């Protein structure tokens, strides 16, 4: 029998959805959400040192969409508020 587990350092898109949605509606998750928020805001795309916001938006959205149980409306709200900002 083999166990398939994600490494402890792996990002959890569902945790990011939960925490960022709370933040988007004014219900911040406090210190428990720091890591999940960091996972999202650390997604950056650069070309020759310049930040590519459209690429960042797409990559962050793809990350959140990995959470199969997330409400698409929640992801849209998160992306409209935080998709193109630094964390």
HTML snippet that shows the backbone in 3Dmol.js (N, CA, C, O; Angstrom):
<script src="https://3Dmol.org/build/3Dmol-min.js"></script>
<div id="view" style="width:600px;height:400px;position:relative"></div>
<script>
const pdb = `
ATOM      1  N   UNK A   1       0.836  -1.166   0.000  1.00  0.00           N
ATOM      2  CA  UNK A   1       0.000   0.000   0.000  1.00  0.00           C
ATOM      3  C   UNK A   1       0.891   1.243   0.000  1.00  0.00           C
ATOM      4  O   UNK A   1       1.831   1.341   0.789  1.00  0.00           O
ATOM      5  N   UNK A   2       0.596   2.168  -0.870  1.00  0.00           N
ATOM      6  CA  UNK A   2       1.395   3.391  -0.902  1.00  0.00           C
ATOM      7  C   UNK A   2       0.520   4.589  -0.579  1.00  0.00           C
ATOM      8  O   UNK A   2      -0.664   4.623  -0.914  1.00  0.00           O
ATOM      9  N   UNK A   3       1.109   5.547   0.060  1.00  0.00           N
ATOM     10  CA  UNK A   3       0.401   6.775   0.423  1.00  0.00           C
ATOM     11  C   UNK A   3       0.872   7.889  -0.488  1.00  0.00           C
ATOM     12  O   UNK A   3       2.072   8.101  -0.660  1.00  0.00           O
ATOM     13  N   UNK A   4      -0.066   8.588  -1.059  1.00  0.00           N
ATOM     14  CA  UNK A   4       0.273   9.746  -1.875  1.00  0.00           C
ATOM     15  C   UNK A   4      -0.105  10.987  -1.083  1.00  0.00           C
ATOM     16  O   UNK A   4      -1.283  11.260  -0.852  1.00  0.00           O
ATOM     17  N   UNK A   5       0.889  11.713  -0.682  1.00  0.00           N
ATOM     18  CA  UNK A   5       0.622  12.926   0.081  1.00  0.00           C
ATOM     19  C   UNK A   5       1.402  14.077  -0.517  1.00  0.00           C
ATOM     20  O   UNK A   5       2.466  13.889  -1.108  1.00  0.00           O
ATOM     21  N   UNK A   6       0.867  15.252  -0.357  1.00  0.00           N
ATOM     22  CA  UNK A   6       1.572  16.443  -0.806  1.00  0.00           C
ATOM     23  C   UNK A   6       2.632  16.787   0.230  1.00  0.00           C
ATOM     24  O   UNK A   6       2.435  16.570   1.426  1.00  0.00           O
ATOM     25  N   UNK A   7       3.745  17.317  -0.227  1.00  0.00           N
ATOM     26  CA  UNK A   7       4.762  17.740   0.736  1.00  0.00           C
ATOM     27  C   UNK A   7       4.190  18.803   1.673  1.00  0.00           C
ATOM     28  O   UNK A   7       3.252  19.514   1.312  1.00  0.00           O
ATOM     29  N   UNK A   8       4.742  18.906   2.841  1.00  0.00           N
ATOM     30  CA  UNK A   8       4.239  19.853   3.836  1.00  0.00           C
ATOM     31  C   UNK A   8       4.338  21.296   3.355  1.00  0.00           C
ATOM     32  O   UNK A   8       3.585  22.159   3.806  1.00  0.00           O
ATOM     33  N   UNK A   9       5.259  21.554   2.445  1.00  0.00           N
ATOM     34  CA  UNK A   9       5.447  22.919   1.971  1.00  0.00           C
ATOM     35  C   UNK A   9       4.568  23.242   0.762  1.00  0.00           C
ATOM     36  O   UNK A   9       4.618  24.361   0.251  1.00  0.00           O
ATOM     37  N   UNK A  10       3.779  22.302   0.308  1.00  0.00           N
ATOM     38  CA  UNK A  10       2.956  22.523  -0.884  1.00  0.00           C
ATOM     39  C   UNK A  10       1.877  23.563  -0.605  1.00  0.00           C
ATOM     40  O   UNK A  10       1.307  23.616   0.485  1.00  0.00           O
ATOM     41  N   UNK A  11       1.613  24.379  -1.605  1.00  0.00           N
ATOM     42  CA  UNK A  11       0.566  25.390  -1.488  1.00  0.00           C
ATOM     43  C   UNK A  11      -0.800  24.721  -1.547  1.00  0.00           C
ATOM     44  O   UNK A  11      -0.998  23.765  -2.297  1.00  0.00           O
ATOM     45  N   UNK A  12      -1.724  25.215  -0.768  1.00  0.00           N
ATOM     46  CA  UNK A  12      -3.085  24.691  -0.749  1.00  0.00           C
ATOM     47  C   UNK A  12      -4.015  25.739  -1.348  1.00  0.00           C
ATOM     48  O   UNK A  12      -4.355  26.716  -0.681  1.00  0.00           O
ATOM     49  N   UNK A  13      -4.432  25.548  -2.601  1.00  0.00           N
ATOM     50  CA  UNK A  13      -5.289  26.555  -3.229  1.00  0.00           C
ATOM     51  C   UNK A  13      -6.614  26.744  -2.506  1.00  0.00           C
ATOM     52  O   UNK A  13      -7.156  27.850  -2.503  1.00  0.00           O
ATOM     53  N   UNK A  14      -7.149  25.690  -1.894  1.00  0.00           N
ATOM     54  CA  UNK A  14      -8.427  25.829  -1.173  1.00  0.00           C
ATOM     55  C   UNK A  14      -8.271  26.714   0.062  1.00  0.00           C
ATOM     56  O   UNK A  14      -9.167  27.494   0.383  1.00  0.00           O
ATOM     57  N   UNK A  15      -7.144  26.595   0.751  1.00  0.00           N
ATOM     58  CA  UNK A  15      -6.890  27.470   1.901  1.00  0.00           C
ATOM     59  C   UNK A  15      -6.775  28.915   1.433  1.00  0.00           C
ATOM     60  O   UNK A  15      -7.263  29.830   2.096  1.00  0.00           O
ATOM     61  N   UNK A  16      -6.131  29.114   0.291  1.00  0.00           N
ATOM     62  CA  UNK A  16      -6.000  30.472  -0.246  1.00  0.00           C
ATOM     63  C   UNK A  16      -7.361  31.043  -0.617  1.00  0.00           C
ATOM     64  O   UNK A  16      -7.635  32.212  -0.347  1.00  0.00           O
ATOM     65  N   UNK A  17      -8.222  30.227  -1.236  1.00  0.00           N
ATOM     66  CA  UNK A  17      -9.570  30.692  -1.590  1.00  0.00           C
ATOM     67  C   UNK A  17     -10.321  31.095  -0.326  1.00  0.00           C
ATOM     68  O   UNK A  17     -10.901  32.179  -0.262  1.00  0.00           O
ATOM     69  N   UNK A  18     -10.310  30.236   0.661  1.00  0.00           N
ATOM     70  CA  UNK A  18     -11.037  30.503   1.900  1.00  0.00           C
ATOM     71  C   UNK A  18     -10.550  31.792   2.569  1.00  0.00           C
ATOM     72  O   UNK A  18     -11.353  32.646   2.944  1.00  0.00           O
ATOM     73  N   UNK A  19      -9.248  31.920   2.710  1.00  0.00           N
ATOM     74  CA  UNK A  19      -8.692  33.085   3.398  1.00  0.00           C
ATOM     75  C   UNK A  19      -8.858  34.369   2.594  1.00  0.00           C
ATOM     76  O   UNK A  19      -9.224  35.405   3.150  1.00  0.00           O
ATOM     77  N   UNK A  20      -8.596  34.310   1.303  1.00  0.00           N
ATOM     78  CA  UNK A  20      -8.698  35.522   0.489  1.00  0.00           C
ATOM     79  C   UNK A  20     -10.141  35.960   0.305  1.00  0.00           C
ATOM     80  O   UNK A  20     -10.413  37.157   0.217  1.00  0.00           O
ATOM     81  N   UNK A  21     -11.066  35.016   0.246  1.00  0.00           N
ATOM     82  CA  UNK A  21     -12.473  35.408   0.156  1.00  0.00           C
ATOM     83  C   UNK A  21     -12.881  36.132   1.441  1.00  0.00           C
ATOM     84  O   UNK A  21     -13.561  37.157   1.397  1.00  0.00           O
ATOM     85  N   UNK A  22     -12.467  35.597   2.563  1.00  0.00           N
ATOM     86  CA  UNK A  22     -12.749  36.260   3.831  1.00  0.00           C
ATOM     87  C   UNK A  22     -12.189  37.670   3.860  1.00  0.00           C
ATOM     88  O   UNK A  22     -12.849  38.605   4.315  1.00  0.00           O
ATOM     89  N   UNK A  23     -10.968  37.813   3.370  1.00  0.00           N
ATOM     90  CA  UNK A  23     -10.331  39.132   3.325  1.00  0.00           C
ATOM     91  C   UNK A  23     -11.085  40.059   2.370  1.00  0.00           C
ATOM     92  O   UNK A  23     -11.242  41.247   2.651  1.00  0.00           O
ATOM     93  N   UNK A  24     -11.549  39.519   1.248  1.00  0.00           N
ATOM     94  CA  UNK A  24     -12.258  40.323   0.241  1.00  0.00           C
ATOM     95  C   UNK A  24     -13.584  40.861   0.765  1.00  0.00           C
ATOM     96  O   UNK A  24     -14.027  41.931   0.349  1.00  0.00           O
ATOM     97  N   UNK A  25     -14.216  40.130   1.670  1.00  0.00           N
ATOM     98  CA  UNK A  25     -15.512  40.570   2.202  1.00  0.00           C
ATOM     99  C   UNK A  25     -15.381  41.188   3.598  1.00  0.00           C
ATOM    100  O   UNK A  25     -16.379  41.405   4.286  1.00  0.00           O
ATOM    101  N   UNK A  26     -14.138  41.469   4.006  1.00  0.00           N
ATOM    102  CA  UNK A  26     -13.919  42.154   5.268  1.00  0.00           C
ATOM    103  C   UNK A  26     -13.883  41.272   6.496  1.00  0.00           C
ATOM    104  O   UNK A  26     -14.026  41.760   7.617  1.00  0.00           O
ATOM    105  N   UNK A  27     -13.695  39.981   6.299  1.00  0.00           N
ATOM    106  CA  UNK A  27     -13.628  39.024   7.411  1.00  0.00           C
ATOM    107  C   UNK A  27     -12.256  38.355   7.405  1.00  0.00           C
ATOM    108  O   UNK A  27     -12.164  37.145   7.198  1.00  0.00           O
ATOM    109  N   UNK A  28     -11.208  39.110   7.626  1.00  0.00           N
ATOM    110  CA  UNK A  28      -9.852  38.579   7.572  1.00  0.00           C
ATOM    111  C   UNK A  28      -9.660  37.366   8.461  1.00  0.00           C
ATOM    112  O   UNK A  28     -10.272  37.269   9.524  1.00  0.00           O
ATOM    113  N   UNK A  29      -8.820  36.446   8.035  1.00  0.00           N
ATOM    114  CA  UNK A  29      -8.605  35.198   8.758  1.00  0.00           C
ATOM    115  C   UNK A  29      -7.508  35.250   9.792  1.00  0.00           C
ATOM    116  O   UNK A  29      -7.233  34.248  10.452  1.00  0.00           O
ATOM    117  N   UNK A  30      -6.877  36.396   9.947  1.00  0.00           N
ATOM    118  CA  UNK A  30      -5.838  36.525  10.960  1.00  0.00           C
ATOM    119  C   UNK A  30      -4.572  35.760  10.622  1.00  0.00           C
ATOM    120  O   UNK A  30      -4.290  35.479   9.457  1.00  0.00           O
ATOM    121  N   UNK A  31      -3.817  35.430  11.653  1.00  0.00           N
ATOM    122  CA  UNK A  31      -2.510  34.807  11.453  1.00  0.00           C
ATOM    123  C   UNK A  31      -2.611  33.423  10.818  1.00  0.00           C
ATOM    124  O   UNK A  31      -1.657  32.969  10.185  1.00  0.00           O
ATOM    125  N   UNK A  32      -3.752  32.744  10.975  1.00  0.00           N
ATOM    126  CA  UNK A  32      -3.901  31.416  10.371  1.00  0.00           C
ATOM    127  C   UNK A  32      -3.868  31.494   8.848  1.00  0.00           C
ATOM    128  O   UNK A  32      -3.562  30.509   8.176  1.00  0.00           O
ATOM    129  N   UNK A  33      -4.181  32.660   8.313  1.00  0.00           N
ATOM    130  CA  UNK A  33      -4.254  32.813   6.858  1.00  0.00           C
ATOM    131  C   UNK A  33      -2.978  33.380   6.243  1.00  0.00           C
ATOM    132  O   UNK A  33      -2.877  33.484   5.021  1.00  0.00           O
ATOM    133  N   UNK A  34      -2.023  33.741   7.057  1.00  0.00           N
ATOM    134  CA  UNK A  34      -0.817  34.385   6.530  1.00  0.00           C
ATOM    135  C   UNK A  34      -0.143  33.544   5.447  1.00  0.00           C
ATOM    136  O   UNK A  34       0.219  34.068   4.393  1.00  0.00           O
ATOM    137  N   UNK A  35       0.023  32.265   5.694  1.00  0.00           N
ATOM    138  CA  UNK A  35       0.691  31.377   4.741  1.00  0.00           C
ATOM    139  C   UNK A  35      -0.120  31.217   3.452  1.00  0.00           C
ATOM    140  O   UNK A  35       0.440  31.247   2.356  1.00  0.00           O
ATOM    141  N   UNK A  36      -1.428  31.050   3.583  1.00  0.00           N
ATOM    142  CA  UNK A  36      -2.288  30.870   2.408  1.00  0.00           C
ATOM    143  C   UNK A  36      -2.310  32.127   1.548  1.00  0.00           C
ATOM    144  O   UNK A  36      -2.313  32.039   0.320  1.00  0.00           O
ATOM    145  N   UNK A  37      -2.324  33.289   2.181  1.00  0.00           N
ATOM    146  CA  UNK A  37      -2.292  34.548   1.435  1.00  0.00           C
ATOM    147  C   UNK A  37      -0.940  34.720   0.753  1.00  0.00           C
ATOM    148  O   UNK A  37      -0.871  35.170  -0.390  1.00  0.00           O
ATOM    149  N   UNK A  38       0.121  34.366   1.445  1.00  0.00           N
ATOM    150  CA  UNK A  38       1.468  34.476   0.888  1.00  0.00           C
ATOM    151  C   UNK A  38       1.615  33.588  -0.350  1.00  0.00           C
ATOM    152  O   UNK A  38       2.238  33.988  -1.334  1.00  0.00           O
ATOM    153  N   UNK A  39       1.039  32.381  -0.297  1.00  0.00           N
ATOM    154  CA  UNK A  39       1.098  31.480  -1.455  1.00  0.00           C
ATOM    155  C   UNK A  39       0.524  32.163  -2.696  1.00  0.00           C
ATOM    156  O   UNK A  39       1.075  32.041  -3.790  1.00  0.00           O
ATOM    157  N   UNK A  40      -0.575  32.874  -2.520  1.00  0.00           N
ATOM    158  CA  UNK A  40      -1.238  33.563  -3.627  1.00  0.00           C
ATOM    159  C   UNK A  40      -0.416  34.764  -4.094  1.00  0.00           C
ATOM    160  O   UNK A  40      -0.141  34.905  -5.285  1.00  0.00           O
ATOM    161  N   UNK A  41      -0.029  35.618  -3.165  1.00  0.00           N
ATOM    162  CA  UNK A  41       0.665  36.851  -3.537  1.00  0.00           C
ATOM    163  C   UNK A  41       2.093  36.620  -4.006  1.00  0.00           C
ATOM    164  O   UNK A  41       2.677  37.499  -4.640  1.00  0.00           O
ATOM    165  N   UNK A  42       2.668  35.467  -3.715  1.00  0.00           N
ATOM    166  CA  UNK A  42       4.012  35.156  -4.197  1.00  0.00           C
ATOM    167  C   UNK A  42       4.019  34.721  -5.658  1.00  0.00           C
ATOM    168  O   UNK A  42       5.090  34.535  -6.235  1.00  0.00           O
ATOM    169  N   UNK A  43       2.861  34.558  -6.260  1.00  0.00           N
ATOM    170  CA  UNK A  43       2.793  34.210  -7.677  1.00  0.00           C
ATOM    171  C   UNK A  43       3.057  35.488  -8.470  1.00  0.00           C
ATOM    172  O   UNK A  43       2.207  36.376  -8.543  1.00  0.00           O
ATOM    173  N   UNK A  44       4.233  35.564  -9.056  1.00  0.00           N
ATOM    174  CA  UNK A  44       4.638  36.735  -9.841  1.00  0.00           C
ATOM    175  C   UNK A  44       5.192  36.278 -11.181  1.00  0.00           C
ATOM    176  O   UNK A  44       5.821  35.224 -11.274  1.00  0.00           O
ATOM    177  N   UNK A  45       4.960  37.064 -12.203  1.00  0.00           N
ATOM    178  CA  UNK A  45       5.500  36.789 -13.532  1.00  0.00           C
ATOM    179  C   UNK A  45       6.230  38.042 -13.988  1.00  0.00           C
ATOM    180  O   UNK A  45       5.675  39.141 -13.981  1.00  0.00           O
ATOM    181  N   UNK A  46       7.481  37.859 -14.383  1.00  0.00           N
ATOM    182  CA  UNK A  46       8.285  38.995 -14.831  1.00  0.00           C
ATOM    183  C   UNK A  46       8.939  38.668 -16.160  1.00  0.00           C
ATOM    184  O   UNK A  46       9.184  37.507 -16.490  1.00  0.00           O
ATOM    185  N   UNK A  47       9.212  39.707 -16.904  1.00  0.00           N
ATOM    186  CA  UNK A  47       9.965  39.564 -18.141  1.00  0.00           C
ATOM    187  C   UNK A  47      10.967  40.703 -18.169  1.00  0.00           C
ATOM    188  O   UNK A  47      10.593  41.876 -18.171  1.00  0.00           O
ATOM    189  N   UNK A  48      12.238  40.349 -18.189  1.00  0.00           N
ATOM    190  CA  UNK A  48      13.318  41.330 -18.169  1.00  0.00           C
ATOM    191  C   UNK A  48      13.164  42.292 -16.995  1.00  0.00           C
ATOM    192  O   UNK A  48      13.394  43.493 -17.131  1.00  0.00           O
ATOM    193  N   UNK A  49      12.777  41.758 -15.855  1.00  0.00           N
ATOM    194  CA  UNK A  49      12.649  42.556 -14.651  1.00  0.00           C
ATOM    195  C   UNK A  49      11.352  43.328 -14.508  1.00  0.00           C
ATOM    196  O   UNK A  49      11.095  43.910 -13.454  1.00  0.00           O
ATOM    197  N   UNK A  50      10.533  43.346 -15.543  1.00  0.00           N
ATOM    198  CA  UNK A  50       9.260  44.073 -15.484  1.00  0.00           C
ATOM    199  C   UNK A  50       8.135  43.128 -15.080  1.00  0.00           C
ATOM    200  O   UNK A  50       8.034  42.007 -15.577  1.00  0.00           O
ATOM    201  N   UNK A  51       7.303  43.599 -14.179  1.00  0.00           N
ATOM    202  CA  UNK A  51       6.161  42.798 -13.733  1.00  0.00           C
ATOM    203  C   UNK A  51       5.119  42.742 -14.838  1.00  0.00           C
ATOM    204  O   UNK A  51       4.772  43.764 -15.429  1.00  0.00           O
ATOM    205  N   UNK A  52       4.626  41.547 -15.112  1.00  0.00           N
ATOM    206  CA  UNK A  52       3.611  41.324 -16.148  1.00  0.00           C
ATOM    207  C   UNK A  52       2.283  41.040 -15.462  1.00  0.00           C
ATOM    208  O   UNK A  52       1.970  39.884 -15.178  1.00  0.00           O
ATOM    209  N   UNK A  53       1.491  42.087 -15.189  1.00  0.00           N
ATOM    210  CA  UNK A  53       0.273  41.928 -14.400  1.00  0.00           C
ATOM    211  C   UNK A  53      -0.761  41.016 -15.047  1.00  0.00           C
ATOM    212  O   UNK A  53      -1.454  40.283 -14.341  1.00  0.00           O
ATOM    213  N   UNK A  54      -0.880  41.041 -16.363  1.00  0.00           N
ATOM    214  CA  UNK A  54      -1.873  40.161 -16.996  1.00  0.00           C
ATOM    215  C   UNK A  54      -1.480  38.696 -16.825  1.00  0.00           C
ATOM    216  O   UNK A  54      -2.344  37.842 -16.629  1.00  0.00           O
ATOM    217  N   UNK A  55      -0.195  38.403 -16.896  1.00  0.00           N
ATOM    218  CA  UNK A  55       0.287  37.024 -16.695  1.00  0.00           C
ATOM    219  C   UNK A  55       0.123  36.609 -15.230  1.00  0.00           C
ATOM    220  O   UNK A  55      -0.215  35.462 -14.937  1.00  0.00           O
ATOM    221  N   UNK A  56       0.367  37.550 -14.317  1.00  0.00           N
ATOM    222  CA  UNK A  56       0.189  37.264 -12.895  1.00  0.00           C
ATOM    223  C   UNK A  56      -1.274  36.946 -12.613  1.00  0.00           C
ATOM    224  O   UNK A  56      -1.583  35.983 -11.911  1.00  0.00           O
ATOM    225  N   UNK A  57      -2.169  37.755 -13.161  1.00  0.00           N
ATOM    226  CA  UNK A  57      -3.603  37.545 -12.971  1.00  0.00           C
ATOM    227  C   UNK A  57      -3.990  36.138 -13.417  1.00  0.00           C
ATOM    228  O   UNK A  57      -4.671  35.415 -12.691  1.00  0.00           O
ATOM    229  N   UNK A  58      -3.550  35.756 -14.616  1.00  0.00           N
ATOM    230  CA  UNK A  58      -3.877  34.428 -15.152  1.00  0.00           C
ATOM    231  C   UNK A  58      -3.304  33.305 -14.287  1.00  0.00           C
ATOM    232  O   UNK A  58      -3.977  32.305 -14.038  1.00  0.00           O
ATOM    233  N   UNK A  59      -2.065  33.470 -13.831  1.00  0.00           N
ATOM    234  CA  UNK A  59      -1.421  32.434 -13.017  1.00  0.00           C
ATOM    235  C   UNK A  59      -2.093  32.307 -11.649  1.00  0.00           C
ATOM    236  O   UNK A  59      -2.280  31.200 -11.144  1.00  0.00           O
ATOM    237  N   UNK A  60      -2.451  33.438 -11.056  1.00  0.00           N
ATOM    238  CA  UNK A  60      -3.126  33.401  -9.757  1.00  0.00           C
ATOM    239  C   UNK A  60      -4.507  32.762  -9.884  1.00  0.00           C
ATOM    240  O   UNK A  60      -4.920  31.984  -9.024  1.00  0.00           O
ATOM    241  N   UNK A  61      -5.210  33.093 -10.952  1.00  0.00           N
ATOM    242  CA  UNK A  61      -6.538  32.505 -11.165  1.00  0.00           C
ATOM    243  C   UNK A  61      -6.423  30.995 -11.372  1.00  0.00           C
ATOM    244  O   UNK A  61      -7.223  30.230 -10.834  1.00  0.00           O
ATOM    245  N   UNK A  62      -5.435  30.570 -12.147  1.00  0.00           N
ATOM    246  CA  UNK A  62      -5.223  29.135 -12.376  1.00  0.00           C
ATOM    247  C   UNK A  62      -4.915  28.423 -11.056  1.00  0.00           C
ATOM    248  O   UNK A  62      -5.380  27.307 -10.826  1.00  0.00           O
ATOM    249  N   UNK A  63      -4.136  29.068 -10.197  1.00  0.00           N
ATOM    250  CA  UNK A  63      -3.829  28.495  -8.881  1.00  0.00           C
ATOM    251  C   UNK A  63      -5.107  28.297  -8.067  1.00  0.00           C
ATOM    252  O   UNK A  63      -5.331  27.218  -7.518  1.00  0.00           O
ATOM    253  N   UNK A  64      -5.943  29.327  -7.986  1.00  0.00           N
ATOM    254  CA  UNK A  64      -7.184  29.219  -7.213  1.00  0.00           C
ATOM    255  C   UNK A  64      -8.131  28.191  -7.815  1.00  0.00           C
ATOM    256  O   UNK A  64      -8.840  27.497  -7.086  1.00  0.00           O
ATOM    257  N   UNK A  65      -8.148  28.089  -9.140  1.00  0.00           N
ATOM    258  CA  UNK A  65      -9.034  27.131  -9.812  1.00  0.00           C
ATOM    259  C   UNK A  65      -8.634  25.679  -9.563  1.00  0.00           C
ATOM    260  O   UNK A  65      -9.398  24.769  -9.886  1.00  0.00           O
ATOM    261  N   UNK A  66      -7.458  25.449  -8.997  1.00  0.00           N
ATOM    262  CA  UNK A  66      -7.057  24.086  -8.632  1.00  0.00           C
ATOM    263  C   UNK A  66      -7.888  23.558  -7.466  1.00  0.00           C
ATOM    264  O   UNK A  66      -7.905  22.355  -7.206  1.00  0.00           O
ATOM    265  N   UNK A  67      -8.571  24.449  -6.772  1.00  0.00           N
ATOM    266  CA  UNK A  67      -9.462  24.032  -5.682  1.00  0.00           C
ATOM    267  C   UNK A  67     -10.811  23.689  -6.305  1.00  0.00           C
ATOM    268  O   UNK A  67     -11.600  24.579  -6.626  1.00  0.00           O
ATOM    269  N   UNK A  68     -11.067  22.410  -6.470  1.00  0.00           N
ATOM    270  CA  UNK A  68     -12.271  21.965  -7.183  1.00  0.00           C
ATOM    271  C   UNK A  68     -13.563  22.285  -6.442  1.00  0.00           C
ATOM    272  O   UNK A  68     -14.631  22.315  -7.053  1.00  0.00           O
ATOM    273  N   UNK A  69     -13.484  22.523  -5.142  1.00  0.00           N
ATOM    274  CA  UNK A  69     -14.696  22.800  -4.372  1.00  0.00           C
ATOM    275  C   UNK A  69     -14.990  24.293  -4.236  1.00  0.00           C
ATOM    276  O   UNK A  69     -15.984  24.679  -3.622  1.00  0.00           O
ATOM    277  N   UNK A  70     -14.135  25.120  -4.803  1.00  0.00           N
ATOM    278  CA  UNK A  70     -14.317  26.575  -4.669  1.00  0.00           C
ATOM    279  C   UNK A  70     -15.466  27.070  -5.538  1.00  0.00           C
ATOM    280  O   UNK A  70     -15.642  26.623  -6.671  1.00  0.00           O
ATOM    281  N   UNK A  71     -16.231  27.984  -5.002  1.00  0.00           N
ATOM    282  CA  UNK A  71     -17.320  28.632  -5.727  1.00  0.00           C
ATOM    283  C   UNK A  71     -16.708  29.584  -6.758  1.00  0.00           C
ATOM    284  O   UNK A  71     -15.927  30.460  -6.388  1.00  0.00           O
ATOM    285  N   UNK A  72     -17.047  29.430  -8.045  1.00  0.00           N
ATOM    286  CA  UNK A  72     -16.497  30.323  -9.072  1.00  0.00           C
ATOM    287  C   UNK A  72     -16.758  31.802  -8.775  1.00  0.00           C
ATOM    288  O   UNK A  72     -15.942  32.655  -9.126  1.00  0.00           O
ATOM    289  N   UNK A  73     -17.879  32.109  -8.136  1.00  0.00           N
ATOM    290  CA  UNK A  73     -18.171  33.507  -7.781  1.00  0.00           C
ATOM    291  C   UNK A  73     -17.179  34.016  -6.737  1.00  0.00           C
ATOM    292  O   UNK A  73     -16.793  35.185  -6.762  1.00  0.00           O
ATOM    293  N   UNK A  74     -16.771  33.146  -5.828  1.00  0.00           N
ATOM    294  CA  UNK A  74     -15.786  33.534  -4.814  1.00  0.00           C
ATOM    295  C   UNK A  74     -14.442  33.808  -5.473  1.00  0.00           C
ATOM    296  O   UNK A  74     -13.765  34.778  -5.133  1.00  0.00           O
ATOM    297  N   UNK A  75     -14.057  32.956  -6.415  1.00  0.00           N
ATOM    298  CA  UNK A  75     -12.795  33.165  -7.124  1.00  0.00           C
ATOM    299  C   UNK A  75     -12.844  34.469  -7.909  1.00  0.00           C
ATOM    300  O   UNK A  75     -11.863  35.212  -7.934  1.00  0.00           O
ATOM    301  N   UNK A  76     -13.967  34.754  -8.547  1.00  0.00           N
ATOM    302  CA  UNK A  76     -14.103  36.015  -9.290  1.00  0.00           C
ATOM    303  C   UNK A  76     -13.956  37.216  -8.370  1.00  0.00           C
ATOM    304  O   UNK A  76     -13.304  38.199  -8.724  1.00  0.00           O
ATOM    305  N   UNK A  77     -14.554  37.140  -7.202  1.00  0.00           N
ATOM    306  CA  UNK A  77     -14.462  38.247  -6.237  1.00  0.00           C
ATOM    307  C   UNK A  77     -13.018  38.437  -5.782  1.00  0.00           C
ATOM    308  O   UNK A  77     -12.527  39.563  -5.703  1.00  0.00           O
ATOM    309  N   UNK A  78     -12.348  37.336  -5.487  1.00  0.00           N
ATOM    310  CA  UNK A  78     -10.941  37.392  -5.073  1.00  0.00           C
ATOM    311  C   UNK A  78     -10.092  38.016  -6.175  1.00  0.00           C
ATOM    312  O   UNK A  78      -9.276  38.901  -5.918  1.00  0.00           O
ATOM    313  N   UNK A  79     -10.293  37.548  -7.401  1.00  0.00           N
ATOM    314  CA  UNK A  79      -9.478  38.034  -8.508  1.00  0.00           C
ATOM    315  C   UNK A  79      -9.741  39.507  -8.802  1.00  0.00           C
ATOM    316  O   UNK A  79      -8.813  40.244  -9.138  1.00  0.00           O
ATOM    317  N   UNK A  80     -10.991  39.943  -8.682  1.00  0.00           N
ATOM    318  CA  UNK A  80     -11.273  41.350  -8.961  1.00  0.00           C
ATOM    319  C   UNK A  80     -10.635  42.252  -7.906  1.00  0.00           C
ATOM    320  O   UNK A  80     -10.272  43.392  -8.197  1.00  0.00           O
ATOM    321  N   UNK A  81     -10.501  41.748  -6.700  1.00  0.00           N
ATOM    322  CA  UNK A  81      -9.927  42.559  -5.620  1.00  0.00           C
ATOM    323  C   UNK A  81      -8.403  42.428  -5.524  1.00  0.00           C
ATOM    324  O   UNK A  81      -7.715  43.420  -5.282  1.00  0.00           O
ATOM    325  N   UNK A  82      -7.871  41.216  -5.710  1.00  0.00           N
ATOM    326  CA  UNK A  82      -6.455  40.969  -5.452  1.00  0.00           C
ATOM    327  C   UNK A  82      -5.652  40.447  -6.644  1.00  0.00           C
ATOM    328  O   UNK A  82      -4.446  40.236  -6.516  1.00  0.00           O
ATOM    329  N   UNK A  83      -6.278  40.237  -7.782  1.00  0.00           N
ATOM    330  CA  UNK A  83      -5.596  39.615  -8.911  1.00  0.00           C
ATOM    331  C   UNK A  83      -4.410  40.376  -9.455  1.00  0.00           C
ATOM    332  O   UNK A  83      -3.475  39.781  -9.989  1.00  0.00           O
ATOM    333  N   UNK A  84      -4.444  41.701  -9.323  1.00  0.00           N
ATOM    334  CA  UNK A  84      -3.376  42.522  -9.893  1.00  0.00           C
ATOM    335  C   UNK A  84      -2.708  43.425  -8.859  1.00  0.00           C
ATOM    336  O   UNK A  84      -2.270  44.530  -9.179  1.00  0.00           O
ATOM    337  N   UNK A  85      -2.636  42.949  -7.626  1.00  0.00           N
ATOM    338  CA  UNK A  85      -1.988  43.757  -6.590  1.00  0.00           C
ATOM    339  C   UNK A  85      -0.873  42.965  -5.918  1.00  0.00           C
ATOM    340  O   UNK A  85      -0.868  41.734  -5.919  1.00  0.00           O
ATOM    341  N   UNK A  86       0.061  43.699  -5.350  1.00  0.00           N
ATOM    342  CA  UNK A  86       1.112  43.056  -4.560  1.00  0.00           C
ATOM    343  C   UNK A  86       0.555  42.748  -3.187  1.00  0.00           C
ATOM    344  O   UNK A  86      -0.300  43.473  -2.679  1.00  0.00           O
ATOM    345  N   UNK A  87       1.037  41.678  -2.589  1.00  0.00           N
ATOM    346  CA  UNK A  87       0.519  41.258  -1.292  1.00  0.00           C
ATOM    347  C   UNK A  87       1.057  41.957  -0.140  1.00  0.00           C
ATOM    348  O   UNK A  87       0.675  41.666   0.993  1.00  0.00           O
TER     349      UNK A  87
END
`;
const viewer = $3Dmol.createViewer("view");
viewer.addModel(pdb, "pdb");
viewer.setStyle({}, {cartoon: {color: "spectrum"}});
viewer.zoomTo();
viewer.render();
</script>
